[in-house]
Amino acid sequence: MRTDTSKAMRLIKAGLLGGALAMAMPASADAAADGGQDSPFKLQGFLTVVGGQVLSGSLDRPLVTFPNVDDKYHCPCYIADFANAGVYTKHLSFGPESHAGAQIDYTMLPYLTLTAQAIVRGNFPTPDLQWAYLDYKFDSHWNVHAGRQRIPLYYYSDFQDIGLAYPWISPPPEVYGWEATNYNGVSVRYHGLMGDISTSASIYGGDEVVHNDRFTRLLFSFDTTVKWHQIVGGNVEFNEGPWTLRSNIIHTKVTWNGPNSYDGGNWNQLTFQKMLAYGVTLNYDADSWFVLSEWDKQIRNNYVGGYTEKSPVWTLGGGMRFGPWTPFVNYSHYGDHYTYANLSNYPQTVYPNGGWSATLRYDIGSTSAVKVQYDSYWDQSLGSVFSGDAKVLRVSFDHVF
């Protein structure tokens, strides 16, 4: 039998693939009032509080050095969450990664459910609507989601905000984080068995428009609009005993409306790209010890800039469980590089960065956990655009209810 920690992580993941926190919840007041009958409403939530600071770093300057940029962060610093602009500096802060969310599931009919989820983040107190979709069940294997959903670009994408579901304080930023994380569209999903192998798969399509996304705001202080349109993707996952294998692929057109100059010029440039991303996850969980790995690659062809951007990323980690204690060590790498059509004018540019982390997790029952994590990050990108080298210490508390 698996340990309580392993069970909790697997239950959360299984539930969130359907847009819910699959944790044992107390009966609602409505159900009690109905004499024990199940209420059509299910309210669940999650909380993550993270405090951290940079202990040392290689830079002593603003994070962004482009002209006309009103930079908010002074390095030494560390970007822990690109998608939500979670940046730590030498001062202790609880804002970059702390967040709380609530999710409601309303069963309208036995085969039709409405799901909505909103999140408030420490640096951005305005609630973000992450999920808002209808779930139509054809049978015990097939269902359709229509509405706002998370782009399943990575293994942890669907439940990335649930800190209790993984051993890190947050998934490695070298792998996780782009300007768009959600989409509005339709997904068709399958869950079933192939012999002894549990199988889940989905295909999806839609669009997303993000005004002044937080990822881009790390670099620019002016208004931008990013559009991911004609999104088409799919993924398949197999689980058998301790093994989990997942593969994914996505194709989309990307337009970025912003300036083509940092010191003047045309402030309404439209950049057009096509993006292809694909990846593989292979995990092994043997109760007392486990290994997590993920490899992804994104390819963006920029037809205005005349270059191709290739971003191979990977992460590999392992941990052991001693009752409620879980020590975990991880290494991640980001290998972004640009190849220009006219190499005589623009040589190939590379932006490698990565780092290792050591995490100690303590589970308080099945619904809470405390973690301490030390990160050693290196940045060999041109101009140290990813914050430079940094040593970081963070402490977190995760809870679901």
C-alpha positions, 0 to 999 in steps of 0.5 A: 500500500502506498504511503499517505503522502503518495496517496494524497499527491495522486488523488489531487492529480487525478481529481484536477485532471477533471477540474476538481480537488479530489480530496475527502471533503466534509459534508456541506451544510446544504447536504445536512439540511437535506437529511444527508442527501448529497448537495449538487454544489461542491465547494473546495479550496486551496492555499499556499503561503510562501516566504523567501529571499535571495541569499546571494547573487551575481547581479547588482542592478535592475532586473531589466536594463532596457531603456524606458523600462520602469523596473520594479525589481533590483537584483540580486533577484530570482524569478520563481514564477515567470507566468505570474511575475513571481520575483524574489529579491534580497528582502524577505517577501511573501508576495511572489508565490503566495496564493489562494483559490476556491472552486465550485462544482455544480451538478446540473444533471447527472451528466452535466456539471458546471465548474469554476475556479478563481485564484487570488495571488499575493502580488495580484489581489484581483481574482483570476478566473482559471476555470469556467467550463461545462462538463458533459459526460457521455458515459463512464469513459468519455466527456467534453469540457467547453469553456475556460480551461488550463492549457495542458502544456506540461505534466503539472499544468492542470494542478500547478497551483496546488502545492500539496500535489508535488514535492517542490515549493513550485514546479521548476521555472526553467520548465514551467512558464509562458505568457499564456496558461489558459484558453477558451475552447473545447476539449474531448477527454477519455479515461479507461483501462487497457488491460492493467494500464490506466489510460487517459487522453485528450484533444483540445482546441481554442484561443486565448488573448492576454492583455499586459501578461505578467510574463512580458511585464517582467521585461517591458513596462508598456502595454502589450497584447498576446494572442494564442489563436487556433490552438490545437493539441493533445496528450495521452497518459499511461499509468501502470503500477509505479510507472507514469508515462505522458506525452503531449503536443500543441500547435498554435499561432501567436501574435504579440502586439508591442513596440519594436524598439525600446527607445522609441520608434513604432510602438504598435509592432505586430509580431507573428509566430507559429509555435509547436511544442511537444514533450514527454514525462516519465515518473516512477513511484515505488512508495518509499522512493520516487523519480520525477522527470520531464522533457519538453521542447518549444519551437517558435518561427518568428516571421517578422523578426526572421528567426527561429527560437528553439527552447529545449527544457528538462527537469529530473529529480528524486526523493524518499519518504520517511513517514511524513518526511520527504527529502527531494533533490532536483535539477532543471535546465533551460536551453533557449537559443535563436537562429536567424535567417540572415546569419551574416547580420545576426549570429546565433544567440543562446540563453542557457540557464538552470539550477538544482534545488533541495527540498524537505517536505513535512506532511501534516495529515493528508491536507497540509504540508510544510516545505523548506527549499534551497535553490542554487540557480545559474544564468549564462544567458546573454546579458543575464536576462534571467536574473543572473546567478542566485542562491535562494531560500524559501519556506511554504505552507500548503493546504487544501480544504 
